[in-house]
Amino acid sequence: MKNNALLSALLVLLSTGAAAQITNDYIQNQNGTAQSANFWINGLMKGQNGLLIVKDGADVPMTGIRIVNSGDKGGNFQLTSGTVPGLATWVNDGAAWRERMRILNNGYVGIGLTNPTEVFHVRKDIIGNTYLKVQNNQDDPTARAGVAFTTLNGIWRMDAIRGSGFALSSPGIESVWYVTNFGNVGIGTTNPGGYKLAVEGMIGGRKVKVTSVDWWADFVFAEDYKLPTLKELEQFITTNKHLPGIPTTAEVRKEGLELGEINARLLQKIEEQTLYIIELNKKLEEVTSRLDKLEHSSR
């Protein structure tokens, strides 16, 4: 088998008019010094050089260049025929030859399948996860690993950053969307702080639902609730310039607002005002009744 391969390679070299030399188990071209290889071609300074293999036959891992060890484990590179022509890579794991990659004549590359439908198509059918992995083990906080997508508009990037987190960048805007190593998300900011979601800018939406609040204001209607008198309320407002239980302007500017909390407090004020209105209405009805009696008695 080895002698046949060497003879075939020699015929190829002779067909190109190149000077060749057979030395024991290897063929040399354009060099008279023995090389540490079983098969070696050097076409330095030649316009056309290489290894030409022509074989018409079945689409099986036997019609290309095969590299194996003594246990028949290895790889095979071949041209494919049939309905999906291209260049295929087969690998033998010791049990069988299996095709692992194919490049079609339209330039599409498939890993794990023979008919890729995109420029780069990966498939692995297993119970569990299939990942496309990009790795950078440089132990530096600025080290990145990621993927870039380019159109005429510019470059979109997804970056895993060693020292901080994961970023999505748009053309001209770095880190539009950012996730820290602790899982906190920033939109328009790379520093979401202690918030699970921090947004630098306005948020537009149709609904916002707060699914958990520590308390609600229905206790105002309990029989033992001590409703401040209107006189007490007036005195507090005169002194503090805000409603009881409602943060001041300075507090809001410094600390911000928690939506569930502020809505509960505003509801408390609405329910207290409702009780004031009910109380005032009772007094109004009492005064009206007395006036009606006075009016009837004066006739």
N, C-alpha and C positions, 0 to 999 in steps of 0.2 A: 504493500500500500504506500509506504514512504517513498519507494523508488518511483512508483507511478506518479506521485504528486510532484516529485522533484523534476521528473521528465516533462510533465505538463508545464510547469513553471518555466523550464528551460526553453521549451518551444515558444512560449509567449514572448520571452525575452529576445529570442532569435528572430521572431517575426517582426520586431520593432527595429532590428538592425543594431541593437545595443551589444556592447562587448560583455560577455559573461564568463564566469569562471566557476567550475565545480570544485569544491574543496571538501572532501569527506562528506559530511551530512548537511552542508549548506551551500547556497548559491550566492555568489557575489557579482554585483554589476557595478562597473565604474570604480572598482577599488580592488587592489591586489593584496590588501592586508586582511588576514582572517579576522572575523568578527565573532563576538560571543553570542551567537544566535544560530538556531538550526536552519532558519530561512531568512535571508536578509537581502533587501534590494535598495540600492542607492542610485537614484537617477539625478543626482545633483547637476545643475546647469543644463538639464535637458528640458526641452519644451513640453514633451509628452512622456510620462513615465507612470508606472503603476502595475497593478496586477489585474489581469482580465480573465474572468471566468464566464463562460457561456454554457448554459445548460437549459434545455427545454424538458420539462417534465412536470410531475405532480407538485401541488402546493403542500409540500411536507418538509420537515426540517432536515433535508438531505441534499439540498441544491444550493449551497452557498459556502461560506467559510466557517468551519467548525473548530472550536478550541475546547479541548477536553483534557481531563487528567486520567489517571489509570482506572479510576472508578467510573468512567464515562460521565462524570459530572462536568458541566461546562456550558458553553453557549454556542449558538449557531446564528450567523447573519446570512440572510438570503433574500433574493427577489421573489415576490409572490406573483401568482398568476390568477386566473379565474375572474370573478366579478369584482373583486376588491384588490386590484394590483397595487404594489408598493414595495417597501423594504421592511422585512420583519426580523425581530430578534426573538430567538427561542432559547429557553434555559432548561437544562436537565438537572433536577434535584436529586438524582439517584434512582428515582422511581419511574419517571417518564419525561419526555420532551413536551414542554408547554410553551406556547407563544405568549410573550409578555408585553411586547411593544410592536406597533406597526406605524410606518410613515406612508401615507397614501401618495399617489402621484399628484394630488392637488395640494400637497403640503400639510394636510391635517395629520396630527400625531395622536395616536391612541395608546394608552397604557391600560392593559387589562381587557381590551376589546379589539376586534379586527376591523371595525367599521366606524371610526370616529366621525362624529357629525359637526365638530367644531375644530378650530385651529389646535386646541389642546384639550383632549377629552380623557378623563380618568374614570375607571370603573373597577370596583371590587365588591362583589356580592358576598357579604358575610353577615352573621348575626353580631351586631355591635356597630362600631364606628369606622368610617372611611375618611381619612384626613389627607390633605395636601400640606406637607410640612416644610417650612423654611426655617433654618436654624442658624443662630449666631451665638456662639459660646464665649465671646469676648467678655471678660469680667470687667466691664466699664459701664457706669450709669448711663452713658449716651449711646451704647451699642443698640442697634436696631435690627430687626428682621421683619420683612413684610412683602407686600405685593403692590405693584404700581400698574395703573390702568391709564392709557394715554389716548386722547382724541385730539382733534385740531383745537379744541378748547383749552387743552393743557393736560396736566397730570393729576389724577386722583391717586392717593396712596393710603394703604392700611399698614400701620407700623406697630409692632410690639417693641416697647422701649424698656431696656433692662432696668433702669433705675426708677421708673415711674408708673407706666401702665400701657394702654393701647390707644392709638389715635387714628382718626379718619380725617384726612386732609384733602381739601378741594383745590382746584387751580388758583393759586394766589392767596389762599387762606390756610394757614397752618392750624391743624388740630381743631377743625370745626366741631368734631364730636370726640370726647375723650373719656376714657375709663381708667381710674386709678387701679393700682395693684390691690386695693381693698374693696373694689367693686363700686365705688362712688362714680357717678356719671356727670360730666360737665358738657354743656352745649354752649359753645362760644367762650368757654373758659377751661383752662387746664388745672384750675384749683377749685374743685367743688367743696373743699373743706370737709365738714362732717355731714354734709347733706347727701342723701342717696341720689338726688337729681338737683343740679344747680344750672340755671339758665341765665346767661348774660344777654338780656334783651327782652322783648315782649313775647308773650305766649298767646296764640290764638287757638280757640277751640269752641266746641258747641256745648260741652258739659264738663264739669269737674265734680267728682264724687269723693267725699271724705268718708272712708269706711270705718273709722274708729275715732271716737272722742272720749275724753276722760269723764265728762259730765255734761248734763243738759239742764235747761232752766225750768223744768216743770215743778221744781221744789218751791217756786214762788207761789204756787197755788195751794200749797199745803197749809193746813189750819194753824200750824205753829210757826209759820214764817213771819218774821218781824219786819213788816213793811215800814221803811222810814216815813215819817210825816213829811208833808210838803214843806213845813217850816225847816225841818232838818235838812231836807234836800236843798232848799234855797241857800241855807247857810254854807253847806259843803261847796256848792257851785260858786258862791261868792268868794270863798276862801281859796279854792283849788283850781277854778276855771276849767273843770271837766267833770263828767259824771262819775259817781262812785263805781269802782270796778272796771273802768274804761281807761286804757293807757293814755298817757299824755302825748303830745306831739313829739317831744324830745325822746320819749321812750320808744315810740314807733320808728323814728329816724335811726335810733341806735340799734334796736333789737329786731325791727321788722314786725310782721304780723303772722300769727299762726291761724290759718283759716278756720279750722274747727273751733278753736278757743274763742276767737273774736266773734264768730257767729253765735256761739252759745251765750256770750256776754251781752251782745246786742239783743238777743231774744229775751234775756233776763230783763233788760230795760223796757222792752216792749210789753212784757207781761206785767211788770210793775206799773207802767203807764196805764195798762188796761184796768188794773185794780183801782188806781187813782180815779180813772174816768167813771168806773162803776160807783165808787164812793161818792164822787161829786154829783153823779146823776141821782143817787138816792137823796142827797141833800137838796138838790134842785127840785125833785118831786115833792119832798116834804115842805119846802118853802112855797111851792106852787099850790099845794093843798091848803096850807094856812091862808094864803092870799084869797083862794076861792071861798073859804069859810068866812073870812072877814067881809068879803064882797057881798055874800048872801046875807050875812047878819046886818049889814048896813042898809038893806033895802026895807 
